[in-house]
Amino acid sequence: MSEQHNIIIIGAGLSGLYCAWQLQQKNQDVILLEARDRIGGRILSPEYNKSHFDMGPAWVWPQLQPRLNQLMSQLNLNVFKQFTSGDMLYEKNPDETERYNSQSSHSESYRIEGGSQSLVNALQNKLPESSIHLNTLVQKIHKDDLSIVTLQNGKVVRYSANKIIFALPPRLIQQNITFNPALPEEINNTWKSIPTWMSGHCKILFIYDKPFWREQNLSGEVFSHYGPLSEIYDGSPEDEKLYALTSFVGLNAHQRKQINNEQLITSCMAQLQRLFGDESQNIRDVQIKDWSLDENTTTETDLNSPIQHPQYPADIPRHFWNNQLILAGTEVAQQHGGYLEGALESADEAISLCHI
C-alpha cells in the first residue's frame, strides 16, 4: 500500500516549505519528502552559545527582493545591516596587503536576525508536523500511477500523488531519481547542465569574544589573491553577544580534497595572523561547511563547477508528464536564480502550474 496525497513536494528547503505553506492555505493535501534529517536544504545556521551563524546563504536585499521582503513581513522576521564600517583589506601576496577606505559592495546588504534558518523555521511552524517526512530519499517515480518509491530510515516506503513538485536542484534529480518510463535524453542533458547553487562553496566561520578588527578601524572585509581564504566578511550576529569573521575558501572542490580540515584551518589561521595580527588567534570556535561534500546538495558533475555565482538560463522547461511533474527551486527561477528570492519566485510559478 502507498500513502496517497494530492501534491507531494520533494525537498524541504525554502522553496519546498514555501510551496507547502501556500498550497495548504489553498486547502490542498500536501506533504514534503526530505532526504536530510533536517529542514532548510542549503539554509543552515548552526547555534553556538545561543547565537546563530550562517553557513549557507546569509545576505538579503529587501529593496530588490519583493517576495522575500513580503514573506519576512508575514513571518514577523527582521533584518539588520551587514557591518561594513571601516577599511577593507586586499591581500596581493603574503608580504603585501593594501588597505582601502572605499565603499563596500555589501553596504546595502542585510542579514536576517537569528540567521537565515529563522526563515525556514518560521515556515515549518506554519505546517502540521505530520506533513514533513525527513530521512526520506526518493529513488523512483512511476508515471502510470504517479507513485514514488523512497528509502525512509532504511526501509522502502511508497507514496502516490496527483502532482509532484521537485524543490531541489535539477542535477540531484537527474543523478538520484529513476523515472519509469525514462525521461527524454534532452531533459536529462538540460538538468545536468544546470549548476547547483552553493555546491562549490566552502565556508569557514571564526567566532570571537570581541571584534578586534573593528578596533583597528577595519570592516572585516578582505579580498585575497593568495588565500586560502579568498573573501572574508564580518559575520557577527545581530545581538553581538559574540562576534565572527565569515570566510569563503578560494580553493576549488578538488583542491580541498587534497588536504584535511585541520590542515586547512591551520593555513587559514596563518592568513588571519598576516591580515589582522595576534588577536585573530584568540578564537572561541571554528565552524566549517564544505557544501561540495554534502551528498544532498552536490553531484559528481558539480565538483567541476566554478565557485563564482552561476548564470542560470531563463528558458528551462518546468513541467513534464502532462503537468504532473513540476520543477521548483532557485536553479529554475527565471529572474533570481541562485538567490533566496529565486527559491520563492520558482515556488510561485510551480504553484501556478498546479492550476488550483
C-alpha positions in Angstrom: 0.0 0.0 0.0 1.2 3.5 -0.7 0.4 6.7 1.1 -1.8 8.9 -1.2 -1.7 12.7 -1.3 -2.9 15.3 -3.8 0.5 17.1 -4.1 3.9 15.7 -2.9 6.8 18.1 -2.7 10.3 16.6 -2.9 12.8 18.8 -0.9 12.1 20.8 2.3 14.3 23.8 1.6 12.9 27.3 1.3 11.2 26.6 -2.0 9.6 23.4 -0.9 8.5 24.7 2.5 7.0 27.9 0.9 5.2 25.8 -1.7 3.7 23.6 1.0 2.5 26.5 3.1 0.9 28.3 0.2 -0.8 25.1 -1.1 -2.1 24.2 2.4 -3.6 27.7 2.6 -5.5 26.7 -0.5 -6.8 23.6 1.3 -4.6 21.2 -0.6 -3.4 17.8 0.8 0.3 18.3 0.7 3.4 16.6 2.2 7.1 17.2 1.8 9.7 14.4 1.4 13.2 15.4 2.6 16.3 13.2 2.3 18.1 15.1 5.1 17.4 14.7 8.8 16.6 18.4 9.0 14.7 21.1 7.0 16.3 24.0 5.2 18.3 22.5 2.5 21.2 24.8 1.8 20.0 27.2 4.5 22.0 26.3 7.6 22.5 28.5 10.7 24.0 26.4 13.5 23.8 27.7 17.0 26.8 28.5 19.2 26.1 29.8 22.7 22.6 30.9 21.7 23.8 32.8 18.7 23.2 31.7 15.1 25.8 31.8 12.3 25.0 31.3 8.6 26.9 28.6 6.9 24.7 28.7 3.8 23.1 31.8 2.3 23.3 34.9 4.5 22.7 38.1 2.6 19.4 39.5 1.6 18.5 42.7 -0.2 14.9 43.6 0.8 14.7 46.6 -1.6 15.5 44.3 -4.5 13.7 41.1 -3.4 10.0 41.8 -3.1 8.8 38.2 -2.5 11.4 37.7 0.3 10.6 41.1 1.8 6.9 40.3 1.9 7.4 36.8 3.3 9.6 38.1 6.1 7.0 40.7 6.9 4.3 37.9 7.0 6.5 35.8 9.3 7.5 38.8 11.5 11.2 38.4 10.8 13.6 41.3 11.0 16.8 42.1 9.2 19.9 44.0 10.2 22.5 45.7 8.1 25.7 44.0 7.2 28.6 45.6 9.1 30.8 47.4 6.6 32.2 50.4 8.6 36.0 50.9 8.3 38.6 50.0 5.8 38.8 46.8 3.8 42.0 44.8 3.0 43.3 43.5 -0.3 46.0 40.8 0.1 48.1 40.5 -3.1 50.6 38.0 -1.6 51.8 37.0 1.9 54.1 40.1 2.1 51.8 42.7 0.5 48.4 43.7 1.8 46.8 47.0 0.8 44.2 48.9 2.9 41.4 50.8 1.2 38.8 53.2 2.6 36.2 52.7 -0.2 32.5 51.8 -0.2 31.9 48.1 0.3 29.9 46.2 -2.3 27.8 45.0 0.7 26.9 48.4 2.0 23.3 47.7 1.1 23.3 44.1 2.1 21.3 42.8 5.1 21.1 39.6 7.2 18.2 38.0 8.9 18.0 38.2 12.7 18.6 34.8 14.2 20.2 33.7 10.9 18.6 32.6 7.6 17.4 29.5 9.5 14.8 31.7 11.1 13.1 31.9 7.7 12.7 28.1 7.3 11.9 27.5 10.9 9.0 30.1 10.8 7.6 28.3 7.7 8.0 24.9 9.4 5.9 26.3 12.3 3.1 27.1 9.8 2.9 23.4 8.7 1.5 20.4 10.5 4.3 18.3 11.9 3.0 15.2 10.0 3.4 16.9 6.7 7.2 16.9 6.7 8.8 13.4 6.2 12.6 13.6 7.0 15.2 11.0 6.2 13.1 10.1 3.1 15.3 9.6 0.0 13.3 9.5 -3.3 14.6 6.7 -5.6 12.0 6.0 -8.3 8.9 7.6 -9.8 6.4 5.7 -11.9 4.2 7.5 -14.4 1.3 5.1 -14.7 0.1 5.7 -11.1 2.4 8.6 -10.3 3.9 6.6 -7.5 7.1 7.4 -5.6 9.4 4.8 -4.1 11.5 6.1 -1.2 14.1 4.8 1.2 13.0 6.0 4.7 15.3 5.3 7.6 16.5 2.2 5.7 13.0 0.9 4.7 11.2 1.1 1.4 8.1 3.4 1.7 5.8 4.2 -1.2 3.7 7.3 -1.9 1.4 8.3 -4.7 0.2 11.7 -5.8 -1.8 13.7 -8.4 1.1 16.1 -8.8 4.8 16.1 -7.8 6.8 19.3 -7.2 10.6 18.9 -7.3 12.0 21.6 -5.0 15.6 20.5 -5.3 18.5 21.1 -7.8 18.0 19.6 -11.3 21.3 17.8 -11.1 20.2 15.9 -8.0 17.0 14.9 -9.7 19.0 13.7 -12.7 21.6 11.8 -10.7 19.5 10.2 -7.9 15.9 9.5 -9.2 15.0 6.9 -11.7 11.9 7.6 -13.9 9.7 4.9 -15.4 9.4 5.5 -18.3 12.8 7.2 -18.6 12.6 10.9 -19.3 13.9 12.1 -22.7 17.7 12.4 -23.0 17.2 16.1 -23.9 15.7 16.7 -20.4 18.4 14.8 -18.7 21.1 16.7 -20.5 19.4 20.0 -19.7 19.2 19.2 -16.0 22.8 18.0 -16.0 23.9 21.3 -17.5 22.4 23.4 -14.6 24.9 24.2 -11.9 23.8 23.6 -8.3 24.0 26.9 -6.3 26.4 26.7 -3.3 27.8 23.4 -4.4 31.3 24.8 -5.0 31.5 26.7 -1.7 33.3 26.0 1.5 32.6 28.5 4.3 34.6 28.8 7.5 33.4 30.8 10.4 35.8 32.1 13.1 34.0 33.1 16.4 35.5 35.6 18.8 34.6 37.3 22.1 35.4 40.7 20.7 35.6 42.4 17.3 39.3 43.2 17.3 39.1 44.2 13.6 36.6 46.9 14.3 39.0 48.3 17.0 41.6 48.6 14.1 39.0 50.6 12.1 38.6 47.6 9.7 35.3 46.4 8.4 36.5 42.8 8.4 36.1 42.7 4.6 39.1 41.1 2.9 39.8 40.0 -0.7 42.8 37.8 -1.2 44.6 36.6 -4.3 46.8 34.3 -2.2 44.4 32.6 0.2 43.5 30.0 1.2 40.6 32.3 2.1 39.6 34.4 -0.9 36.9 36.5 0.8 36.3 37.4 4.5 33.4 39.4 6.0 32.1 40.4 9.4 29.7 37.6 10.2 28.7 38.8 13.7 25.1 38.0 14.8 22.7 40.9 15.4 22.8 40.7 19.2 26.6 40.9 19.2 27.0 38.7 22.2 29.7 37.1 20.1 31.5 38.2 17.0 32.6 36.4 13.9 34.5 36.5 10.7 32.8 34.6 7.9 35.1 33.4 5.1 35.0 31.7 1.7 37.7 29.2 0.8 39.3 30.1 -2.5 40.4 26.5 -3.3 38.1 24.5 -5.6 36.5 21.2 -4.5 39.2 19.1 -6.0 42.0 21.1 -4.3 40.2 21.0 -1.0 40.1 17.2 -1.2 43.9 17.1 -1.1 44.0 18.5 2.4 42.1 17.7 5.6 40.2 20.2 7.7 42.9 20.5 10.3 45.5 21.5 7.6 43.0 23.9 6.0 42.2 25.6 9.3 45.9 25.9 10.2 46.6 27.6 6.9 43.6 29.9 7.4 44.8 30.9 10.9 48.1 31.8 9.4 46.4 34.0 6.9 44.3 35.7 9.6 47.6 36.3 11.5 49.0 38.0 8.5 45.9 40.2 7.9 44.9 41.1 11.4 47.7 40.3 13.8 47.9 38.3 17.1 44.3 38.9 18.3 43.0 36.9 15.4 44.3 33.8 17.0 42.1 34.1 20.1 39.2 32.2 18.7 36.3 30.8 20.6 35.3 28.3 17.9 35.7 27.4 14.3 32.9 26.1 12.2 33.3 24.7 8.6 30.8 23.7 6.0 32.1 22.3 2.7 29.0 22.1 0.5 30.9 20.0 -2.1 30.9 17.2 0.4 27.2 17.3 1.1 25.6 14.5 -0.9 22.2 16.1 -0.6 23.5 19.2 -2.3 26.3 18.3 -4.7 26.6 15.8 -7.5 29.7 14.5 -9.2 29.1 17.0 -12.0 29.1 19.9 -9.6 32.6 19.1 -8.4 33.8 20.8 -11.6 31.6 23.9 -11.1 33.2 27.3 -10.6 33.0 28.9 -7.2 31.5 32.1 -8.7 27.7 32.7 -8.8 26.4 30.7 -11.8 24.4 32.2 -14.6 21.0 30.4 -14.9 19.1 30.1 -18.2 15.6 31.5 -18.1 14.1 29.0 -20.6 14.3 25.8 -18.6 11.2 23.5 -19.1 9.4 23.4 -15.8 6.7 20.7 -16.2 6.6 17.2 -17.6 4.3 14.2 -17.9 1.2 16.2 -18.7 1.9 18.8 -16.0 2.1 16.1 -13.3 5.8 16.7 -12.6 6.7 20.4 -11.8 10.1 22.0 -11.1 10.8 24.5 -8.4 14.0 25.6 -6.6 16.2 28.6 -7.1 18.1 27.0 -10.0 15.0 27.2 -12.2 13.9 30.7 -11.3 13.6 32.9 -14.4 15.0 36.1 -12.8 16.6 35.5 -9.5 18.4 32.2 -9.9 20.8 31.3 -7.1 19.2 33.6 -4.5 16.6 33.1 -1.8 14.3 35.3 -3.9 14.7 32.8 -6.7 13.6 30.0 -4.4 10.3 31.9 -3.8 10.0 33.0 -7.4 10.2 29.4 -8.7 7.8 28.3 -5.9 5.2 30.8 -7.0 5.5 29.6 -10.6 5.2 25.9 -9.5 2.1 26.7 -7.5 0.6 28.4 -10.6 1.3 25.4 -12.7 -0.7 23.3 -10.3 -3.9 25.1 -11.6 -5.7 25.0 -8.3 
